[in-house]
Amino acid sequence: MRDEILATESVACLNGALSHLQNIWEEIGIPEDQRLQRTEVVKKHIKDLLDMMIAEEEHLRERLKKSIDMCHSELDTVCQELNVTPFKPVHDSTMLQLEKELRTQLEVLIKEKKERLQELKCLREKDEDFCDILCITPYSIDTDFVPSINQLDAYRQYIASLNEEKERRWAEFVNIKKQIIICMDELDQLPETSFEKDVICEDEEAFCLSNENILGLNTLLQQLEIRRAQNEAKSSELRDQIVNLWNRLQFSQEERDVFAVHMTGSRATTMRLQTELVRLEELKLQNMKNVIEAIRQEMTFYWEKCFLSTEQRQAFAPYYDEDCSEDLLQLHELEINRLKKYYQTHQELFEGVCKWEENWKLYLALENKASDPNRFTNRGGNLLKEEKQRTKLYKMLPKLEEELKVQIDAWEQANGSQFQVNGQNFIAYVEEQWELHRMEKEREKQDRQLKKNKQIEEEMLYGSSSKTPSKRRFNGPNTPGKVRKLNGTSISSATPNSTLRSTFAVSVCRSPISRPPLSGCKVSHSTKPPRFGLNERNKENVSHLNGIGMAMSGASTSITTPQRNLSINSVATTYSEFAVILLFAVVYQSLWQHTVGIRARRRNAPLLRSFVVN
């Protein structure tokens, strides 16, 4: 459709040009015959141009046809050489498309052909090298034709097998050569034949690794070994024992080289070998004991990590065997390997149990510190930190136990056996630890209760002692102001808190009058009026106290009376009477404290102290 439009436009353009020329000619005034001639010239020019263009396009068509035919021919040849299927172009392709496709495909196949030939050349060169080294015939392949992919793959595999064979023969050659050199050194023998010289003296790279040469090496080695065995007939047993001991004691090559002069060929002597054997036996015993001890230490370490019970540990009887031997060493090695494997299999569970054990021990340590009365003397806030840590552990331990229980249940279901810690189930072990801790706390509580009851009985029998520390006085000289203040109260120079003792030196009680009351030493500066109501209400109790005090002392005693030691005879006629009176005084003192309160107790402190003294 577009071609028709272009053709129509070309005709219109030609008609327009001719019409324009006619107008120019008419305007110029060219005659009719000349205009016809000029029109013929225009026609001829146009016809020649079109003919030339047609000829060029026809030449292009012919050239494309020739190229297509040539590409077809070459493609068929290359496909046949490469053993691939011929190229089949698309049927509805134009000449240009067909020529391009054929030319591109031909270039690809030619490149592949060159690559195959180049690879064949490289493989051929490697094959020739291996043939020279291994003394074998070359690989059978026709180099005049392009090899197929399968042929190249087979050739590559063959070259790889030759390389492996070369490496194997080379390793065998080096190994046999070393053994031959060792045997010749032991036999004090030098290379004699040409083959021996080629093996020992010549460069290793120049040695031909043929099957015949490898067989000759083995034969030579066997001959040398036979000769060496004949020369060592007298000392072979000793040498074997020494070598075995060297291996078991893991002697280094340097240590072996020290005695190597007596270990080969005719140089070996029976006496030297016997001496060396005795020395090695002693070293074996020493090292064996050390090795066994080291294994036992490691075994103890894994026993602890695996939480094995005493019965499980004692089940390995060789652990307690002191007779060091090779069999004992072997048994220990087998057992330590078993323990390591057992620990690695259950490592996650053992680490969890170990974590619980560490937290449990820390919790018990904090519990013991919490019951220690000396903990209040610590500085730096340690008491609060320890209490927070103890509370945290108390909450964390049950959670950790639950996690371990879930893991242990899953493990027991998977393995069909029971997971034990110290010879028992882990949950039972944990419950036992908590029960032991509870019993220990209960025992401590009972001990404290017994101690408290015993103290109460002693106080009832012998009197109580003040546990409140007295205020420490300065022992410097009294100032005049102090002397004037103390004139109203007679202070004894005796030691404070002296005790009443009987004539038999039995402790009765401590005298509370060792120091004057604070109200007697200092003037009260309180702005509050005295509470006479409490004193009035307590007159009856005070008079009763005074009566008891009279009965205990036999006479009225002033508060300012100096401190003195009293005997049981001065307090009561009998011991039972004194105990009853003392018990009544203790009960009344407790009733007094709860009744009058702290301030009333301070105001009436002189009266109470006077009562206790009397």
C-alpha positions as CSV (number, residue, x, y, z in Angstrom):
1,M,0.0,0.0,0.0
2,R,2.8,2.4,0.9
3,D,4.7,1.4,-2.3
4,E,1.7,2.5,-4.4
5,I,1.5,5.8,-2.6
6,L,5.2,6.4,-3.2
7,A,4.8,5.4,-6.9
8,T,1.9,7.8,-7.3
9,E,3.8,10.6,-5.6
10,S,6.8,9.9,-7.9
11,V,4.5,10.2,-11.0
12,A,3.0,13.3,-9.7
13,C,6.4,14.8,-9.0
14,L,7.5,13.9,-12.6
15,N,4.3,15.4,-14.0
16,G,4.8,18.5,-11.9
17,A,8.4,18.9,-13.1
18,L,7.4,18.5,-16.8
19,S,4.5,21.0,-16.4
20,H,6.9,23.4,-14.7
21,L,9.4,23.0,-17.6
22,Q,6.6,23.6,-20.1
23,N,5.7,26.8,-18.4
24,I,9.3,28.0,-18.4
25,W,9.7,27.2,-22.0
26,E,6.4,29.0,-23.0
27,E,7.5,32.0,-20.9
28,I,10.8,32.0,-22.6
29,G,9.2,31.6,-26.0
30,I,10.8,28.4,-27.1
31,P,9.2,27.0,-30.2
32,E,7.1,23.9,-30.1
33,D,9.6,21.6,-31.9
34,Q,12.4,22.7,-29.5
35,R,10.1,22.0,-26.6
36,L,9.5,18.5,-27.9
37,Q,13.2,18.0,-28.3
38,R,13.8,19.2,-24.7
39,T,11.1,16.9,-23.5
40,E,12.7,13.9,-25.2
41,V,16.0,14.8,-23.5
42,V,14.3,14.8,-20.1
43,K,12.6,11.5,-20.9
44,K,15.9,10.0,-21.9
45,H,17.7,11.2,-18.7
46,I,14.9,9.8,-16.5
47,K,14.9,6.5,-18.4
48,D,18.7,6.1,-18.2
49,L,18.6,6.8,-14.4
50,L,15.9,4.2,-13.8
51,D,17.7,1.7,-16.0
52,M,20.9,2.2,-14.0
53,M,19.1,1.8,-10.7
54,I,17.4,-1.3,-11.9
55,A,20.7,-2.8,-13.0
56,E,22.3,-2.1,-9.6
57,E,19.4,-3.8,-7.7
58,E,19.5,-6.8,-10.0
59,H,23.3,-7.1,-9.4
60,L,22.6,-7.0,-5.6
61,R,20.0,-9.8,-6.0
62,E,22.4,-11.9,-7.9
63,R,25.1,-11.4,-5.3
64,L,22.7,-12.4,-2.5
65,K,21.8,-15.5,-4.4
66,K,25.5,-16.5,-4.8
67,S,26.1,-15.8,-1.1
68,I,23.2,-17.9,-0.1
69,D,24.3,-20.8,-2.2
70,M,27.9,-20.5,-0.9
71,C,26.7,-20.4,2.7
72,H,24.5,-23.4,2.1
73,S,27.4,-25.4,0.7
74,E,29.8,-24.5,3.5
75,L,27.2,-25.1,6.2
76,D,26.6,-28.6,4.9
77,T,30.4,-29.3,4.9
78,V,31.0,-27.9,8.4
79,C,27.9,-29.7,9.8
80,Q,29.2,-32.9,8.3
81,E,32.7,-32.3,9.8
82,L,31.3,-31.4,13.2
83,N,28.7,-34.2,13.1
84,V,25.8,-31.9,13.8
85,T,22.4,-31.6,12.1
86,P,22.3,-29.3,9.1
87,F,20.9,-25.9,9.5
88,K,17.3,-25.4,8.4
89,P,16.3,-21.7,7.7
90,V,12.8,-20.3,8.0
91,H,10.7,-20.8,4.9
92,D,9.1,-17.4,4.7
93,S,12.4,-15.5,5.1
94,T,13.5,-12.9,2.6
95,M,16.8,-13.2,0.7
96,L,18.4,-10.7,3.1
97,Q,17.2,-12.5,6.2
98,L,18.2,-15.9,4.8
99,E,21.7,-14.7,3.8
100,K,22.2,-13.2,7.3
101,E,21.0,-16.3,9.1
102,L,23.2,-18.6,7.0
103,R,26.2,-16.4,7.4
104,T,25.8,-16.1,11.2
105,Q,25.3,-19.9,11.6
106,L,28.4,-20.5,9.4
107,E,30.6,-18.3,11.5
108,V,29.4,-20.1,14.7
109,L,30.2,-23.5,13.3
110,I,33.5,-22.4,12.0
111,K,34.5,-21.1,15.4
112,E,33.4,-24.3,17.1
113,K,35.5,-26.3,14.5
114,K,38.6,-24.2,15.3
115,E,38.0,-24.7,19.1
116,R,37.7,-28.5,18.7
117,L,40.8,-28.6,16.6
118,Q,42.7,-26.5,19.1
119,E,41.6,-28.7,22.0
120,L,42.5,-31.8,20.1
121,K,46.0,-30.3,19.6
122,C,46.4,-29.6,23.3
123,L,45.2,-33.1,24.3
124,R,47.5,-34.6,21.7
125,E,50.5,-32.8,23.2
126,K,49.6,-33.9,26.8
127,D,49.2,-37.4,25.5
128,E,52.6,-37.4,24.0
129,D,54.1,-36.2,27.3
130,F,52.4,-38.9,29.3
131,C,53.5,-41.5,26.8
132,D,57.1,-40.4,27.2
133,I,56.8,-40.5,31.0
134,L,54.8,-43.7,31.3
135,C,56.2,-45.4,28.3
136,I,52.9,-46.2,26.7
137,T,51.4,-45.9,23.2
138,P,49.5,-42.7,22.2
139,Y,45.8,-42.5,22.2
140,S,44.1,-43.7,19.0
141,I,42.3,-40.8,17.3
142,D,42.3,-39.5,13.7
143,T,43.7,-36.0,13.7
144,D,42.8,-35.4,10.0
145,F,39.2,-34.9,10.9
146,V,37.4,-32.7,13.3
147,P,36.6,-34.7,16.5
148,S,33.1,-34.9,17.8
149,I,32.1,-33.8,21.3
150,N,31.9,-37.4,22.5
151,Q,35.4,-38.1,21.1
152,L,36.8,-35.0,22.8
153,D,35.1,-36.0,26.1
154,A,36.6,-39.5,25.9
155,Y,40.0,-38.1,25.1
156,R,39.8,-35.8,28.1
157,Q,38.9,-38.7,30.4
158,Y,41.8,-40.7,29.0
159,I,44.2,-37.9,29.6
160,A,42.8,-37.5,33.2
161,S,43.3,-41.2,33.8
162,L,46.9,-40.9,32.5
163,N,47.5,-38.0,34.9
164,E,46.1,-40.1,37.8
165,E,48.2,-43.0,36.8
166,K,51.3,-40.8,36.6
167,E,50.6,-39.4,40.1
168,R,50.1,-42.9,41.5
169,R,53.3,-44.2,39.9
170,W,55.2,-41.1,41.0
171,A,54.0,-41.5,44.6
172,E,54.9,-45.2,44.5
173,F,58.3,-44.4,43.0
174,V,59.1,-41.8,45.7
175,N,57.9,-44.1,48.5
176,I,59.9,-47.1,47.2
177,K,62.9,-44.9,46.6
178,K,62.9,-43.7,50.2
179,Q,62.6,-47.2,51.4
180,I,65.4,-48.3,49.1
181,I,67.6,-45.5,50.4
182,I,66.8,-46.4,54.0
183,C,67.6,-50.1,53.4
184,M,70.9,-49.3,51.6
185,D,71.8,-47.0,54.5
186,E,71.1,-49.7,57.0
187,L,73.0,-52.2,55.0
188,D,75.9,-49.7,54.3
189,Q,75.5,-50.5,50.6
190,L,76.1,-48.2,47.7
191,P,74.3,-48.4,44.3
192,E,76.0,-50.9,42.1
193,T,73.9,-51.6,39.0
194,S,72.9,-49.1,36.4
195,F,69.3,-49.4,37.5
196,E,70.2,-48.7,41.1
197,K,72.2,-45.7,40.0
198,D,69.3,-44.4,38.0
199,V,67.0,-44.7,41.0
200,I,69.3,-43.3,43.6
201,C,71.7,-40.9,41.8
202,E,69.8,-39.5,38.8
203,D,67.2,-36.8,38.8
204,E,63.7,-38.0,39.8
205,E,62.0,-36.2,36.9
206,A,64.1,-38.1,34.4
207,F,63.1,-41.5,35.7
208,C,60.7,-43.4,33.4
209,L,57.6,-44.5,35.3
210,S,56.9,-47.5,33.3
211,N,55.3,-50.7,34.7
212,E,58.6,-52.5,34.2
213,N,60.5,-49.9,36.2
214,I,58.0,-49.9,39.0
215,L,58.2,-53.7,39.1
216,G,61.9,-53.4,39.1
217,L,61.8,-51.0,42.1
218,N,59.6,-53.4,44.0
219,T,61.9,-56.3,43.2
220,L,64.9,-54.3,44.3
221,L,63.2,-53.2,47.5
222,Q,62.3,-56.8,48.3
223,Q,65.9,-58.0,47.8
224,L,67.2,-55.2,50.0
225,E,64.6,-56.0,52.7
226,I,65.6,-59.7,52.6
227,R,69.2,-58.9,53.0
228,R,68.4,-56.5,55.8
229,A,66.4,-59.2,57.5
230,Q,69.3,-61.6,57.2
231,N,71.7,-59.1,58.8
232,E,69.3,-58.4,61.6
233,A,68.5,-62.0,62.5
234,K,70.2,-61.8,65.9
235,S,68.7,-58.5,67.1
236,S,65.4,-58.4,65.2
237,E,63.3,-59.1,68.3
238,L,65.1,-56.4,70.3
239,R,64.7,-53.9,67.5
240,D,61.0,-54.6,67.2
241,Q,60.5,-54.1,70.9
242,I,62.4,-50.8,70.8
243,V,60.5,-49.6,67.7
244,N,57.2,-50.5,69.4
245,L,58.2,-48.6,72.5
246,W,59.3,-45.6,70.5
247,N,55.9,-45.6,68.8
248,R,53.9,-46.0,72.1
249,L,56.0,-43.4,73.8
250,Q,55.6,-41.1,70.8
251,F,59.3,-40.5,70.4
252,S,60.2,-37.8,67.9
253,Q,62.5,-38.5,65.0
254,E,65.3,-36.5,66.7
255,E,65.1,-38.7,69.8
256,R,65.2,-41.8,67.6
257,D,68.1,-40.5,65.6
258,V,70.3,-40.4,68.7
259,F,70.2,-44.2,68.8
260,A,69.8,-44.8,65.1
261,V,73.4,-45.7,64.7
262,H,72.7,-48.9,66.6
263,M,69.5,-49.7,64.9
264,T,70.5,-50.6,61.3
265,G,72.6,-53.1,59.6
266,S,75.8,-54.5,61.0
267,R,76.2,-51.6,63.3
268,A,73.6,-52.8,65.7
269,T,74.9,-54.6,68.7
270,T,73.0,-56.8,71.1
271,M,74.4,-55.0,74.2
272,R,73.4,-51.6,73.1
273,L,70.0,-52.8,72.0
274,Q,69.5,-54.4,75.4
275,T,70.5,-51.3,77.3
276,E,68.2,-49.1,75.1
277,L,65.3,-51.6,75.7
278,V,65.7,-51.4,79.5
279,R,65.8,-47.6,79.3
280,L,62.7,-47.5,77.2
281,E,60.9,-49.9,79.5
282,E,61.6,-47.6,82.4
283,L,60.4,-44.6,80.4
284,K,57.3,-46.5,79.4
285,L,56.4,-47.2,83.0
286,Q,57.1,-43.6,84.0
287,N,55.2,-42.1,81.1
288,M,52.5,-44.7,81.3
289,K,51.8,-43.7,84.9
290,N,51.8,-40.0,84.0
291,V,49.5,-40.7,81.0
292,I,47.1,-42.7,83.1
293,E,47.1,-40.1,85.8
294,A,46.4,-37.4,83.3
295,I,43.6,-39.4,81.8
296,R,42.2,-40.0,85.3
297,Q,42.2,-36.3,86.0
298,E,40.4,-35.6,82.8
299,M,38.0,-38.5,83.6
300,T,37.2,-36.8,87.0
301,F,36.6,-33.6,85.2
302,Y,34.0,-35.2,82.9
303,W,32.5,-37.1,85.8
304,E,31.8,-33.8,87.4
305,K,30.5,-32.3,84.2
306,C,28.2,-35.3,83.5
307,F,27.0,-35.3,87.2
308,L,27.7,-39.0,87.6
309,S,27.0,-40.6,91.0
310,T,29.5,-42.3,93.2
311,E,28.2,-45.7,92.1
312,Q,28.5,-44.8,88.4
313,R,32.1,-43.7,89.0
314,Q,33.0,-46.8,91.0
315,A,31.6,-48.9,88.2
316,F,34.9,-48.2,86.3
317,A,37.1,-50.5,88.3
318,P,40.3,-49.8,86.4
319,Y,40.3,-46.3,87.8
320,Y,41.4,-47.7,91.2
321,D,44.0,-50.1,89.7
322,E,47.5,-49.0,90.6
323,D,49.2,-51.6,88.4
324,C,50.1,-49.5,85.3
325,S,50.1,-51.6,82.2
326,E,49.3,-51.3,78.5
327,D,45.9,-52.9,79.0
328,L,45.1,-50.5,81.8
329,L,46.1,-47.6,79.6
330,Q,43.9,-48.9,76.8
331,L,40.9,-49.3,79.1
332,H,41.4,-45.7,80.3
333,E,41.5,-44.4,76.8
334,L,38.3,-46.2,75.8
335,E,36.5,-44.9,78.9
336,I,37.6,-41.3,78.4
337,N,36.5,-41.4,74.8
338,R,33.1,-42.8,75.9
339,L,32.7,-40.0,78.5
340,K,33.6,-37.4,76.0
341,K,31.1,-38.8,73.5
342,Y,28.4,-39.0,76.2
343,Y,29.0,-35.4,77.3
344,Q,28.9,-34.1,73.7
345,T,25.7,-36.0,73.1
346,H,24.0,-34.4,76.1
347,Q,26.0,-31.2,76.3
348,E,23.0,-28.9,76.1
349,L,21.3,-30.6,79.0
350,F,24.4,-30.8,81.1
351,E,25.1,-27.1,80.5
352,G,21.6,-26.3,81.7
353,V,22.0,-28.5,84.8
354,C,25.3,-26.8,85.5
355,K,23.7,-23.4,85.2
356,W,21.1,-24.5,87.7
357,E,23.7,-25.9,90.0
358,E,25.7,-22.6,89.9
359,N,22.6,-20.5,90.6
360,W,21.5,-22.9,93.3
361,K,24.9,-22.7,95.1
362,L,24.8,-18.9,94.8
363,Y,21.3,-18.9,96.2
364,L,22.4,-21.0,99.2
365,A,25.4,-18.8,99.8
366,L,23.1,-15.7,99.8
367,E,20.7,-17.5,102.1
368,N,23.5,-18.2,104.6
369,K,24.6,-14.6,104.4
370,A,21.0,-13.5,105.1
371,S,21.0,-15.5,108.4
372,D,24.4,-14.1,109.4
373,P,24.0,-11.4,112.1
374,N,27.2,-9.7,111.1
375,R,25.8,-8.8,107.7
376,F,24.5,-5.5,109.2
377,T,28.0,-4.2,109.7
378,N,28.7,-4.2,105.9
379,R,29.0,-0.9,104.1
380,G,28.4,0.2,100.6
381,G,24.9,-1.1,100.1
382,N,26.0,-4.8,99.8
383,L,23.1,-5.9,102.0
384,L,20.5,-4.5,99.6
385,K,22.3,-5.8,96.5
386,E,22.5,-9.3,98.0
387,E,18.9,-9.3,98.9
388,K,17.9,-8.2,95.4
389,Q,20.1,-10.9,93.9
390,R,18.7,-13.6,96.3
391,T,15.1,-12.6,95.3
392,K,16.0,-12.7,91.7
393,L,17.5,-16.2,92.0
394,Y,14.5,-17.4,94.0
395,K,12.3,-16.4,91.1
396,M,14.6,-17.6,88.4
397,L,15.3,-21.1,89.7
398,P,11.8,-22.5,89.2
399,K,11.7,-21.1,85.7
400,L,15.0,-22.7,84.9
401,E,13.8,-26.0,86.4
402,E,10.7,-25.9,84.2
403,E,12.8,-25.3,81.0
404,L,15.1,-28.2,81.9
405,K,12.1,-30.4,82.6
406,V,10.7,-29.8,79.1
407,Q,14.1,-30.5,77.5
408,I,14.6,-33.6,79.5
409,D,11.2,-35.0,78.8
410,A,11.8,-34.4,75.0
411,W,15.2,-36.1,75.3
412,E,13.8,-39.1,77.2
413,Q,11.0,-39.6,74.6
414,A,13.5,-39.4,71.8
415,N,16.1,-41.7,73.3
416,G,13.9,-44.0,75.3
417,S,16.0,-43.8,78.4
418,Q,16.1,-41.8,81.6
419,F,18.3,-38.7,82.0
420,Q,20.1,-38.9,85.4
421,V,21.9,-36.4,87.5
422,N,24.1,-37.9,90.3
423,G,22.4,-41.2,89.8
424,Q,18.8,-40.1,89.9
425,N,16.2,-38.3,88.0
426,F,16.8,-34.6,87.6
427,I,13.4,-33.5,88.9
428,A,13.8,-35.8,91.9
429,Y,17.3,-34.4,92.4
430,V,16.0,-30.8,92.4
431,E,13.1,-31.7,94.8
432,E,15.7,-33.4,97.1
433,Q,17.8,-30.3,97.1
434,W,14.9,-28.1,97.9
435,E,13.8,-30.5,100.6
436,L,17.3,-30.6,102.2
437,H,17.3,-26.8,102.1
438,R,13.9,-26.7,103.8
439,M,15.0,-29.2,106.5
440,E,18.2,-27.1,107.1
441,K,16.1,-24.0,107.5
442,E,13.8,-25.8,109.9
443,R,16.7,-27.1,111.9
444,E,18.2,-23.7,112.2
445,K,14.9,-22.4,113.3
446,Q,14.7,-25.1,116.0
447,D,18.2,-24.3,117.1
448,R,17.4,-20.7,117.4
449,Q,14.2,-21.5,119.4
450,L,16.2,-23.8,121.7
451,K,18.8,-21.2,122.2
452,K,16.2,-18.6,123.0
453,N,14.4,-20.9,125.4
454,K,17.7,-21.6,127.1
455,Q,18.5,-17.9,127.4
456,I,15.1,-17.2,128.9
457,E,15.6,-20.0,131.5
458,E,19.0,-18.6,132.3
459,E,17.6,-15.1,132.7
460,M,14.9,-16.4,134.9
461,L,17.4,-18.2,137.1
462,Y,20.4,-15.8,137.0
463,G,18.9,-12.5,135.8
464,S,19.0,-10.6,132.6
465,S,21.7,-8.4,131.2
466,S,21.2,-5.2,129.3
467,K,22.1,-5.8,125.6
468,T,21.8,-2.1,124.7
469,P,25.3,-0.7,124.5
470,S,25.9,2.0,127.1
471,K,27.0,5.4,125.9
472,R,30.8,5.7,126.0
473,R,32.1,8.4,128.4
474,F,35.1,10.5,127.9
475,N,37.7,9.8,130.5
476,G,39.2,13.3,130.6
477,P,39.2,15.5,133.7
478,N,35.9,16.9,134.9
479,T,35.3,20.5,134.2
480,P,33.9,22.7,136.9
481,G,30.6,22.8,135.1
482,K,30.4,19.0,135.1
483,V,31.3,18.9,138.8
484,R,28.5,21.3,139.7
485,K,26.0,19.3,137.6
486,L,27.0,16.0,139.3
487,N,26.9,17.3,142.8
488,G,23.2,16.4,143.1
489,T,23.9,12.8,142.3
490,S,26.5,10.6,143.8
491,I,28.3,8.7,141.1
492,S,30.3,5.6,141.9
493,S,33.7,5.3,140.3
494,A,33.3,1.6,140.1
495,T,33.2,-0.2,136.7
496,P,29.8,0.3,134.9
497,N,27.4,-2.6,134.7
498,S,28.9,-4.6,137.5
499,T,27.0,-7.7,138.4
500,L,25.6,-8.9,141.7
501,R,27.4,-12.0,142.8
502,S,26.6,-14.4,145.6
503,T,29.0,-15.5,148.2
504,F,29.7,-18.5,146.0
505,A,30.6,-16.3,143.0
506,V,27.4,-17.1,141.1
507,S,26.3,-14.4,138.7
508,V,22.9,-13.0,139.7
509,C,22.2,-9.8,137.7
510,R,23.8,-6.7,136.6
511,S,23.2,-3.6,138.6
512,P,21.4,-0.9,136.6
513,I,22.6,1.8,139.0
514,S,26.2,1.7,137.6
515,R,25.4,5.0,135.8
516,P,23.1,7.8,136.9
517,P,20.0,8.3,134.8
518,L,20.2,10.8,132.0
519,S,17.5,12.9,133.8
520,G,19.8,13.2,136.8
521,C,22.8,14.4,134.8
522,K,21.1,16.9,132.5
523,V,18.6,19.6,133.1
524,S,15.4,19.1,131.1
525,H,14.8,21.8,128.6
526,S,11.5,20.5,127.4
527,T,8.9,23.3,126.9
528,K,6.0,20.8,127.4
529,P,4.5,20.7,130.9
530,P,4.9,17.5,132.8
531,R,2.1,14.9,132.4
532,F,1.0,14.5,136.0
533,G,-2.0,12.5,134.9
534,L,0.2,9.5,134.1
535,N,2.0,9.8,137.4
536,E,-1.2,10.0,139.3
537,R,-2.5,6.9,137.6
538,N,0.7,5.1,138.2
539,K,0.9,5.9,142.0
540,E,-0.5,2.6,142.9
541,N,2.0,0.8,140.8
542,V,4.8,2.9,142.1
543,S,3.9,2.3,145.7
544,H,3.7,-1.4,144.9
545,L,7.1,-1.3,143.4
546,N,8.5,0.5,146.4
547,G,7.0,-2.2,148.6
548,I,8.6,-4.9,146.6
549,G,11.9,-3.1,146.6
550,M,11.7,-2.9,150.4
551,A,11.0,-6.6,150.6
552,M,14.0,-7.4,148.3
553,S,16.6,-5.2,150.0
554,G,15.2,-5.3,153.6
555,A,15.6,-1.5,153.8
556,S,15.1,1.7,151.7
557,T,18.1,2.4,149.4
558,S,18.8,5.9,148.0
559,I,19.3,6.3,144.3
560,T,22.5,8.1,144.9
561,T,23.9,5.1,146.8
562,P,27.2,4.0,145.3
563,Q,27.3,0.8,143.3
564,R,28.0,-2.3,145.3
565,N,27.9,-6.1,144.9
566,L,25.0,-7.8,146.5
567,S,24.7,-11.5,147.5
568,I,21.8,-13.8,147.3
569,N,21.5,-13.8,151.1
570,S,20.9,-10.0,151.1
571,V,18.1,-10.2,148.5
572,A,16.1,-13.2,149.6
573,T,16.2,-15.8,152.3
574,T,16.0,-18.7,149.8
575,Y,16.8,-19.1,146.1
576,S,13.2,-20.0,145.1
577,E,11.9,-16.8,146.8
578,F,14.5,-14.8,144.9
579,A,13.5,-16.4,141.6
580,V,9.8,-15.6,142.2
581,I,10.5,-12.0,143.1
582,L,12.8,-11.6,140.1
583,L,10.2,-13.1,137.7
584,F,7.6,-10.8,139.1
585,A,9.9,-7.8,138.5
586,V,10.5,-8.8,134.9
587,V,6.8,-9.2,134.2
588,Y,6.0,-5.9,135.8
589,Q,8.7,-4.1,133.9
590,S,7.2,-5.4,130.6
591,L,3.7,-4.2,131.7
592,W,5.2,-0.9,132.7
593,Q,6.7,-0.3,129.2
594,H,3.4,-1.1,127.4
595,T,1.3,1.0,129.8
596,V,3.0,4.4,130.2
597,G,4.8,4.6,126.9
598,I,8.2,5.8,125.9
599,R,8.0,9.3,127.5
600,A,6.6,8.1,130.8
601,R,9.3,5.4,130.9
602,R,11.9,8.1,130.5
603,R,10.5,10.3,133.2
604,N,10.1,7.4,135.7
605,A,13.5,5.8,134.8
606,P,15.1,6.8,138.2
607,L,12.2,5.2,140.1
608,L,12.4,1.9,138.0
609,R,16.2,1.7,138.4
610,S,15.8,2.3,142.2
611,F,13.3,-0.5,142.3
612,V,15.6,-2.9,140.5
613,V,18.5,-2.0,142.7
614,N,16.5,-2.5,145.9
